[in-house]
């Protein structure tokens, strides 16, 4: 275990703002969830199925930010800010392109897009009404996320929390005004929630852009850096970054497929899963904050060339992950008792099922805390960018999806059993994670590999 107080202080200073950003972001989802729940199960189901597409985009952006972190953090460890700026520019262009393509696809074919996740007519109509407006958020969301990730890479993590806090306030206010027609605004119902999200996303992008170009003194990013093509770094990004993006995008496809399975279990099941996932996302933000902070610390230390310190950090972080997992599991289980009060407008059957699903999550979160953080916060950040992709391919498409489909459509098992199948990989992956991380073959200085490749050329 690391005995230096500075290590834990630095980890906390990085983790807390990231966790705060995550919890504020998920509180936006909770605000939508709670406010729209007053419109009935069909409205909640409509948002749930529409958000499966948004989740897919979010997972791409998460992968893009992770790829940016894996490469740029190592260069930041060497204090090579010019290289960091080049990598940020590549990520920015990727985000712009994908956001534009998804916006066009959803705008042109909204019924086909929503129909992938539900066959319920009421949920389909509600989802289409919601996503016609929500699609306009895709491009600003991608761009602001890349800018925030760029600042996070150089350890300026407060921007994300500030932007998320602003988005929460704006989203709640706009929800109140536009869903229910307050203070003379039109009563738009479900479409009001979509407009609220769009307005808050535009404000997020504006604030992030102003900070990056006017107040940042670490990276000193310029507009021309975002559109400057530098082939050596592009090759690096494609070689090391694409497996990271593909891994998180695969996870997004996994979540979308899970949404499609749940969407065919009925409106009650969809609403209960939506509630359980939202509550879990809020409670588990500490895990994701610590994971992302670990990726910065590990990447920076690998880039500095101090391999013994990398190994010491990896051993210590495993203990931290397990302790956080136990604490989070207790919080998730306790949250079951708050559901009837928070979602007082929902049917008793929906509330009871959501409580069952939270019980499942209170167990699987221990596995999530360990294996997710080890594989993405240490192994992937240390340079083994393809391993997580291969691991997820095997577990998701070889175990999770087949077992859930068999449980749901062959044995017609209760929803909580299907849900447990969808989360079983969180426990199973722990065996792989503990072996992989403690062999230390994942430590790779990607900056040196690039230089060696240039010399060979």
N, C-alpha and C positions, 0 to 999 in steps of 0.2 A: 504493500500500500504506500502511496505517496504520503510523505510526512510534511511536505512543504505547505504552509497555509496559503501561499500565493496561488497554488494550483486550484484549490477549492474556491478561493475568492474569485479568481478569473473565470472558472467554470460557472459559478453562480451569477457573476456579472453578465456573462454571455447568455446563460440559460433563462434568467428571469425576464428580460425584455422580449426574448423570443417566445417564451411561454405566455407572457402578457399579450403579445400580438396574436398568438393562436387562440387564446381564450376570448379575446375581444372579437376576433373574426368569427368564431363559432357562436358567440352571443348574438351576432347579427343573424345567423341561421336560426337560433332559438327564438329571437324576437319575431322573425317571419313565421316560424312554426306556431308560436303561442297566439299571435295576433290572427293569423289565418285560421287557426283551429276554431275560432268563433264563427267561421263561415261554414263549418261542417267537415265531415270525413272526406267528401269528394274533393274539396279544395286542398286539404292537406295531402291527399293522394296525388293530386295534380302537381303540386309543388315537388313532391317526392320524386315522381317519375321524370319531371323536367330537369330536376337537379342531378339525375343520373348522368346526363350529358355534361352538365356543368362540372360534376365530379371527375369525369374523364378529362376535361380540360384542366382542372385543378391538379390532377395527377401528372399531366404533361408538364405543367408549369413547375410543380414540385420537383420533377425529374430534371427540368431545365436548370432550376436553382441549385439542385444538388450537383449537377455536372459542372456548373459554374464554380461551385464551392470546391469540388474535388481538385480541379485544375488551378483555379486562381488562388486558393489558400496556400498551396505549395509555393507559388511565386511570391505570395505575400510574405511567406516565411523567409524568402530571400530578399525581400523589400524591392522586388522588380515590379514597380507600379505600371510601367509601360506595357508589360506583358498582361497584367491584370486588366487594363483598359481594353486591350485587344480581345481578350476572352469575353468581357462584358459585351462588347459590340457584337460578337458572334451570337451570343445568347439573345440579345435584343432583336436581332434580325430573325432568328428562329421563332421567337415568340410572336413577332408581328405577322409572320407568314402563316403560322398555324392558327392564330386567332382569326385572321381574315378568312382562311379556308373554312373553318368550322362555322363562322358567322354566315357565310354564303350558303353552306349546305343546309343548316337549320332553317334559315330564312326561306329557302326555296322549297324545302320538303318538311314542314313542321309536323304533319300528320304521320308521315313515315318515321320520322325521328322519335316521336313520342310513342308510336305504335310498337316500337321495339321493346318497350318496357311494360306495357299494360294492354289488356284486351277489354278493360272495363270502360264502357262508353262515357260515363260521367268523369272518370279520371282522365280519359283521353282528351275530352273537350277542355277541361280545366287546364291540363298540361299544355295544350296548344296555345290557349289564350295567354298563359304565363310566359311561355318560351318565345313567342313572337317579339316580346319586348326585351326579355332577358338576353337574347342573342346579341343585342347591341352592347352588352357589357364585356363581351369576350376579348375584344382587342385592347380596351383600356386596362382590363384586369391583367392580361399578359404583360403589357409594357410596364405597369407599375410594379408588378411582382419581380421583374428582372432588375429594375432599379433598386428595389429594397434588398434583393439578394446580393446585389453588387456592394451595397453599403455593409451588409452583414459580413461579407467575405473579408472586408478590411476592419472588422470588429467595431463598426459603427452600427450597433444593433438597435438603438433607441428609435430610429426612424420608423421601423416597422410597427412598433407599439404605438407611437403617436398617430400614425396613419390609421391603424386599426381602431383606436379610440375615437378618432374623428368619424370614421365610417359607421361605427356603432351608434353614436349619437344621431348622426344624420339619418341613418336607416330607420331608427325607431321613430324619430320625429316625422319623417316622410311617410312611414307606414301609417302612423296615427292620422295624419292629414288626408292621405289618399285612399287608404282602405276603407275608412269609416266616414270620409267626407267632412272633416272638422274645419272650423274657421273659414267657411265659405268655399273650400276646395271641393271638387266633384267626388262623389262616392264611387270609387272604381273597383272596390272589392279585391279580387285576386290580382287583377291587372295593376292595382295600386301598389301591391307589394313588389311587383316587377319594376314599376317606375321608380320606387324608392331605392331598390338595389342599383338601378342604372345611374341615378343621380349621385349616389354615394360612391360608386366606382369612378365616375368622372372626377369627383373631388379628390379621391385617393391619388389618381394619376397626376392631377395638378399639383398637389402638395409634394409628392415624391419628386417630381421634376424640378420644382422650385428649390427644394433642399439640395438635390444633387448638383445643380448648376450654380447655385448662389451661395450656399453655406458650407458644403463639404470642403475640407482642407486635406484629406488623406489621399483620396483617389484622384481628385481634380479631373473628373470626366468631362470631356467636351463633346459637343454634338457631332463633330466630324469623326470622333472615335467610334460612334455607333454604326457608321456606314463605311468605315475604312476596311478594305479587304486585305488581310495579311495571310498569305497561304500557309506558312509554317504553323501558325496557331489554329487555322481552320482545320488542317490535317490532324493536329492534336485533339481538337474538339470532336472531330468525327471519330477518331480512334478510341479516345478514352471517355468522351462525354456521351456519345450515342448509346452505348450499353447502359449507362445510368438512366438516360431519358427513356430508353426502351423498357427498362425494368420498372420504372414508375408508371409508364404508360400501360404496360402490361397489367400492373396492379389496378390502374383505372379501368381497364377492360374487365378485369376480374370483378371489381365493384359494380360495374354496369351490368355484367352478366348476373351477378347476385341480385341486383335490382330487378332484372327481368324475371328471375325465379320467384322472388318475393312478390312481384307485381301480379303474378298469376295465382297467388294464394288468397286473394280477396282484399277488399278495402280495409277491413279491420286489421289484417296482418300488415298491410303496407303502412297504415297509420302507426301501429305499434312499433314496427321496425324503425320508422322515421323518428319517433320519440326517443327510443332507446339509443339510436346512433347519435342523435343530437346531444343527449345528456352525457353519453360516454365521451364524445368529442370534447366537451367542455371540461370534464373532470380529468381527462388524460393529457391535457396540454403540457403538464410538467414533463411527461415522458418525451414528448416530441421536442420540447425546448431543450432538454438535456441532450437528446440525440443530435440535434442540429449544432449545439454548442460543441459537442464532442467532435463532430466532423471538422469544425474550424480548428480546434486545438490539435487534433491528430494530423490534419493536413498541413498545418503550419509547422508542426514539429518534424514531420517527415521531410518537408522542404528544407528545414534547417540542417538536416543530416544527422541529428542526434538519435540514432537508433535505440540505444539502451533506454533513453527517456521515453521513447514511443512505447516500448514494451512495458515499462513501469506504468505509464498512463493507461494502457489497455487493461492491465490486470486490475488496477484501481477502479476503473470505470465499470467493470463487470459487477463489482460489489455495489456500486452506486445504483446501477440499473435494477438490481434485485430488490434493494431496499425501497426504491421508488415504486416498483411494481407491487410490493406488498401493501404499501400505504395507499396506492391508487385503487387496488382491489377492494379494500375496506370502504373507501369513499363511494365506489360504484355500487357496492351492495347497500350501503346506507341510503343512497339516493332513491332507492325503490320507494321509500316511505314518503318522499316529497312529490311523487308523480301525481297522486290524486288532487293535490292542492294547486300545482302549477298548471296542470291540464284539466281544470275543472269542467271545461266545456265538452270533453270527450265522453264517449259511451263507456260504461263500466267494463264491458268486455275488452275494449281497447286498452284501458288502464291496466287491467289484470294481466293481459298478454305482455304489455310493455314491461311490467315488473318482472315477469318470468325471464324475459330477454336480458334484462339488466343482471339478473342472477347468473346467467350464462357468462356474460361479459366480465363479471367480477372474478371469475375463475380464469378465463382465457387471457385477461390483461397481464397476468404475471409472465406468461410466455411472450406476450407482445413487448413488455418492458425489457425483457432480456434479449430475445433473438432479433427483434427489429433494430434495437439500438446497437447491438454488437455488429450486425451485418451491414447496416447502413451508416452508423455513426463512427465505426472503427474500421472494419474490413474494407468497405468501399471507399471511405475517405482516405485510407492508407495507400490506395493505388490499385486494389484488385477490383476493378470496375465491372468486370463481366460476371463475377461469381454470383452476385445477388440475382442477376437476370436469369441465369441457369437454374438457380435454386428455386426461384418463384415459378419458373416454367414447369418444373417437376411437381411441386406441391400443389399449385393452383389448379393446373389442368389435368394432373394425374390423380389428385386426391380430393380436393375441396369441391370443385364443380361437379364431378361425377357423383360423389357421395350425396351431395345436396339434391341433385336431380333425381337420383334413385329414391331418396327419402321422401321427396315431395310428390313425385309423379308416379312412382311404382308402388310404394308402401303407403302413400297418403298420410305420412306421419304428421303429428302436431307441429305447429309453426316453430315452437321452441327447439324441437329436435332438428328441423331443417336449419335453423339458425345456428345451432351448435355445430352442425356439419360445415357450415360456411366459415366458422371460426376455428376449426380443429387444427389448421396448419400453424396457428400461433403457438400451440404447445409442441407440435411435432418438430418444428424447425429448431427448437432449442438444442436438440442433440447434435444437429449439424453445426450450429453456431458455436457451441462450446469447444468442439474439436477444431474448427477452422481458425478461430481467433487465437487459440493458445499454441498453434504451430508457428505463428508469426511469419508465414510465407507471403503474407499479403502486403508487407512493407515494400513499397516501390516508389522511388523518387522519379516522378514523371517528368520533371524538368531536366534531369540529367539524361533520361532516355531520349528526350527530344534533341538535346545537344549532341548526344552520341550519334543519333540518326543523321543530323546535319553534317557532322564530321565525316561519317561514312560516305555520305553523298558527295 
